[in-house]
């Protein structure tokens, strides 16, 4: 089965530094997402992206966050100035579009564990 | 606002026992979708099932079965004859319906239930 690929699997950074988390969604998918999971807590939605623009974002996704699809295959999440509370597992996901407007299942990557020191 | 409650934080069972994971949801929408995802120790999120609010038929897939009760806003998940490989955190999630070709609305996850199956 096709997979969503995320790199790196682990990222350690100093507070205040910029990080870029990378994702390669499934090739025929058109909708892309970032979710995060703080250790031991539930998975939370950050942002969804379609047709080269953000379609929806949560309150967590403030001005420190940005997403980009720089080419036909990659989808990135940038955190400009990391804070301690940004430490979490970040999941990328993708889904197909549907003519019926149904919510298709999301295919999640294995996540990037971000540790901010 | 949407909310998903998984009241069971952790469950331990002995192999071959049946186990039911509870999920109760809240939404004002009349059309919505319910999901279950599995998160094994390796960390990835694995899709198990999607159910739309119009389809209350229960589903069985091998040892897995799901009981959707709209009247009680519950979408419970049962594993029959549990195995050690079933040990994982299981998340129930909810998303509202969105207009044609607008993509998925955000998934609202519960806090998860950690299932430990002991040999």
Interface residues (C-beta under 8 A of the other chain):
Chain A: X30 X31 X33 X35 X41 X42 X43 X44 X45 X48 X50 X55 X56 X58 X89 X91 X93 X95 X97 X98 X99 X100 X101 X102 X103 X104 X105 X106 X107 X108 X109 X110 X111 X113
Chain B: X33 X35 X37 X42 X43 X44 X45 X46 X47 X50 X52 X91 X93 X95 X97 X98 X99 X100 X101 X102 X103 X104 X105 X106 X107 X108 X109 X110 X111 X112
